[in-house]
Amino acid sequence: MKKRHEQKLIILSMLMILALNIPLILLFDSSKPLFGFPITYIYIFSACLFSIGTTYLIVKKYYE
């Protein structure tokens, strides 16, 4: 894997650290459910799914 693609994964890791930081999670903390689930859970799981999907695409496309 080239250095450039490793840098993409490092940037993605930094974004996930910021996305899963407590002050940002508390912005989505509300008592109203969406599809029967709390919005906080939906935010956390969608951020994780985004991270997994993006990592998969980077590794699949650029693995040498």
CNS distance restraints for C-alpha pairs under 8 A (distance, minus, plus):
assign (resid   1 and name CA) (resid   5 and name CA) 6.55 0.50 0.50
assign (resid   1 and name CA) (resid   6 and name CA) 6.93 0.50 0.50
assign (resid   1 and name CA) (resid  62 and name CA) 6.55 0.50 0.50
assign (resid   1 and name CA) (resid  63 and name CA) 5.32 0.50 0.50
assign (resid   1 and name CA) (resid  64 and name CA) 5.45 0.50 0.50
assign (resid   2 and name CA) (resid   6 and name CA) 6.47 0.50 0.50
assign (resid   2 and name CA) (resid  62 and name CA) 7.93 0.50 0.50
assign (resid   3 and name CA) (resid   7 and name CA) 6.21 0.50 0.50
assign (resid   4 and name CA) (resid   8 and name CA) 6.55 0.50 0.50
assign (resid   5 and name CA) (resid   9 and name CA) 6.55 0.50 0.50
assign (resid   5 and name CA) (resid  58 and name CA) 7.17 0.50 0.50
assign (resid   5 and name CA) (resid  62 and name CA) 7.01 0.50 0.50
assign (resid   6 and name CA) (resid  10 and name CA) 6.33 0.50 0.50
assign (resid   7 and name CA) (resid  11 and name CA) 6.15 0.50 0.50
assign (resid   8 and name CA) (resid  12 and name CA) 6.18 0.50 0.50
assign (resid   8 and name CA) (resid  58 and name CA) 7.92 0.50 0.50
assign (resid   9 and name CA) (resid  13 and name CA) 6.18 0.50 0.50
assign (resid   9 and name CA) (resid  55 and name CA) 6.83 0.50 0.50
assign (resid   9 and name CA) (resid  58 and name CA) 7.70 0.50 0.50
assign (resid  10 and name CA) (resid  14 and name CA) 6.29 0.50 0.50
assign (resid  11 and name CA) (resid  15 and name CA) 6.22 0.50 0.50
assign (resid  12 and name CA) (resid  16 and name CA) 6.22 0.50 0.50
assign (resid  12 and name CA) (resid  51 and name CA) 7.17 0.50 0.50
assign (resid  12 and name CA) (resid  55 and name CA) 7.93 0.50 0.50
assign (resid  13 and name CA) (resid  17 and name CA) 6.27 0.50 0.50
assign (resid  14 and name CA) (resid  18 and name CA) 6.36 0.50 0.50
assign (resid  15 and name CA) (resid  19 and name CA) 5.98 0.50 0.50
assign (resid  16 and name CA) (resid  20 and name CA) 5.95 0.50 0.50
assign (resid  16 and name CA) (resid  47 and name CA) 7.49 0.50 0.50
assign (resid  16 and name CA) (resid  48 and name CA) 8.00 0.50 0.50
assign (resid  16 and name CA) (resid  51 and name CA) 7.21 0.50 0.50
assign (resid  17 and name CA) (resid  21 and name CA) 6.17 0.50 0.50
assign (resid  18 and name CA) (resid  24 and name CA) 7.71 0.50 0.50
assign (resid  19 and name CA) (resid  24 and name CA) 6.47 0.50 0.50
assign (resid  19 and name CA) (resid  25 and name CA) 7.42 0.50 0.50
assign (resid  19 and name CA) (resid  47 and name CA) 7.31 0.50 0.50
assign (resid  20 and name CA) (resid  24 and name CA) 6.92 0.50 0.50
assign (resid  20 and name CA) (resid  25 and name CA) 6.34 0.50 0.50
assign (resid  20 and name CA) (resid  44 and name CA) 7.12 0.50 0.50
assign (resid  21 and name CA) (resid  25 and name CA) 6.29 0.50 0.50
assign (resid  22 and name CA) (resid  26 and name CA) 6.08 0.50 0.50
assign (resid  23 and name CA) (resid  27 and name CA) 6.67 0.50 0.50
assign (resid  24 and name CA) (resid  28 and name CA) 7.33 0.50 0.50
assign (resid  25 and name CA) (resid  29 and name CA) 6.78 0.50 0.50
assign (resid  25 and name CA) (resid  40 and name CA) 6.71 0.50 0.50
assign (resid  25 and name CA) (resid  43 and name CA) 7.75 0.50 0.50
assign (resid  25 and name CA) (resid  44 and name CA) 7.73 0.50 0.50
assign (resid  26 and name CA) (resid  40 and name CA) 7.76 0.50 0.50
assign (resid  28 and name CA) (resid  39 and name CA) 6.20 0.50 0.50
assign (resid  28 and name CA) (resid  40 and name CA) 5.38 0.50 0.50
assign (resid  28 and name CA) (resid  43 and name CA) 7.25 0.50 0.50
assign (resid  29 and name CA) (resid  38 and name CA) 7.94 0.50 0.50
assign (resid  29 and name CA) (resid  39 and name CA) 6.57 0.50 0.50
assign (resid  29 and name CA) (resid  40 and name CA) 5.36 0.50 0.50
assign (resid  30 and name CA) (resid  38 and name CA) 7.42 0.50 0.50
assign (resid  30 and name CA) (resid  39 and name CA) 6.71 0.50 0.50
assign (resid  30 and name CA) (resid  40 and name CA) 7.46 0.50 0.50
assign (resid  31 and name CA) (resid  38 and name CA) 7.06 0.50 0.50
assign (resid  32 and name CA) (resid  38 and name CA) 6.71 0.50 0.50
assign (resid  32 and name CA) (resid  39 and name CA) 7.26 0.50 0.50
assign (resid  33 and name CA) (resid  37 and name CA) 5.06 0.50 0.50
assign (resid  33 and name CA) (resid  38 and name CA) 4.52 0.50 0.50
assign (resid  33 and name CA) (resid  39 and name CA) 5.98 0.50 0.50
assign (resid  34 and name CA) (resid  38 and name CA) 6.21 0.50 0.50
assign (resid  34 and name CA) (resid  39 and name CA) 6.11 0.50 0.50
assign (resid  37 and name CA) (resid  41 and name CA) 6.88 0.50 0.50
assign (resid  37 and name CA) (resid  42 and name CA) 6.97 0.50 0.50
assign (resid  38 and name CA) (resid  42 and name CA) 6.63 0.50 0.50
assign (resid  39 and name CA) (resid  43 and name CA) 6.13 0.50 0.50
assign (resid  40 and name CA) (resid  44 and name CA) 6.26 0.50 0.50
assign (resid  41 and name CA) (resid  45 and name CA) 6.06 0.50 0.50
assign (resid  42 and name CA) (resid  46 and name CA) 5.89 0.50 0.50
assign (resid  43 and name CA) (resid  47 and name CA) 6.07 0.50 0.50
assign (resid  44 and name CA) (resid  48 and name CA) 6.29 0.50 0.50
assign (resid  45 and name CA) (resid  49 and name CA) 6.08 0.50 0.50
assign (resid  46 and name CA) (resid  50 and name CA) 6.02 0.50 0.50
assign (resid  47 and name CA) (resid  51 and name CA) 6.19 0.50 0.50
assign (resid  48 and name CA) (resid  52 and name CA) 6.14 0.50 0.50
assign (resid  49 and name CA) (resid  53 and name CA) 6.00 0.50 0.50
assign (resid  50 and name CA) (resid  54 and name CA) 6.02 0.50 0.50
assign (resid  51 and name CA) (resid  55 and name CA) 6.01 0.50 0.50
assign (resid  52 and name CA) (resid  56 and name CA) 6.08 0.50 0.50
assign (resid  53 and name CA) (resid  57 and name CA) 6.25 0.50 0.50
assign (resid  54 and name CA) (resid  58 and name CA) 6.23 0.50 0.50
assign (resid  55 and name CA) (resid  59 and name CA) 6.08 0.50 0.50
assign (resid  56 and name CA) (resid  60 and name CA) 5.79 0.50 0.50
assign (resid  57 and name CA) (resid  61 and name CA) 5.84 0.50 0.50
assign (resid  58 and name CA) (resid  62 and name CA) 5.87 0.50 0.50
assign (resid  58 and name CA) (resid  63 and name CA) 7.78 0.50 0.50
assign (resid  59 and name CA) (resid  63 and name CA) 5.25 0.50 0.50
